[in-house]
Structure formats: C-alpha cells, structure tokens
Amino acid sequence: MGEVTANVENTVRGWISAGEYGPGARLPSERQLAAELSAGRTTVRLVLARLAAEGLIRSEHGRGYFVCEQSR
C-alpha cells in the first residue's frame, strides 16, 4: 500500500472512530474526498471498497457511502 493510499485510509478510519461520521452518516463523495485528501479518485475508490469489505461502511448505489451501524 502506498503512502497516499495509507493516508486516505487512516484519515477516513480516524473520522469514523472519532465520531465525526457516526453510524448511518453519509461520507463525502469520492470527488470531495479526493480533493480534500489530495488523492486520485481511483485511490479513494480502492480505500472505500476495502472499508466496505470490512463492514465499516456500506455502499448504496447512486447514493454514496454510509457508516455502518456496528462501527462503534
């Protein structure tokens, strides 16, 4: 995992664990995350897919990514 990818993942995990985005909260769009974290959208998509596979967040087609209830 590259430095940018690790930074994106750690930042999103940090937001969730700190309660900045609580259960059920919608995360910023891929485009917003990419701009805010100085990363490419492909990197952001990779991280979001990884977090979704772990059950930390979920994807809703056409709506975005949401924090799962059991994340706390």
BELSULLIN-V828683 format. One record per run of one state. SS is the DSSP state (A for helix, B for strand, O for the rest). FROM is the first residue (numbers start at 0). TO is the last residue. Records with the same first field share a line. If there is no record, write none. Layout:
BEGIN
SS: FROM-TO + FROM-TO
END
This chain:
BEGIN
O: 0-1 + 17-24 + 26-28 + 36-39 + 54-55 + 60-62 + 67-67 + 71-71
A: 2-16 + 29-35 + 40-53 + 68-70
B: 25-25 + 56-59 + 63-66
END
